[in-house]
Amino acid sequence: MIAGDQAKSSTPSPTGDNGRDGRGRFATGNRCAVGNPLARRVAQLRSMILEAVSEDDLRAVVLALIEKAKNGDVMAARELLDRLVGKAPSPVLLDLQDMEDRKMRLAEDRQADARWGKT
């Protein structure tokens, strides 16, 4: 089977070279199937925080954040908006040299097409 055919396959391979079981899940002993070794500890810490912080505590923190944002604290405003609206998408960085190279290749392709009578 060639790589292109393998990519088109919709069913996962059974246990073998890729270490998966017949249902496509990681098989026992697969080093990729260990999961996050810190997940249990993180869950314990979250539980401790949830037990320690009351609804009134959380309300007070949110109100303080709102007050800071209203008074011009940009970081507070950003945090508040990130939580309410969602984070802004990352900007796309454009490489101007790459854009010029692409324009040149496009122009060359068009010239070649025109020489061969392609439109």
Protein Blocks (a to p, Z undefined) as FASTA:
>chain_A
ZZklmmmpmbdcdedjkopafkopacehiaklnopfklmmmmmmmmmmmmmpcfklmmmm
mmmmmmmmmnopaklmmmmmmmmnopadddddddfklmmmmmmmmmmmmmmmmmnopZZ
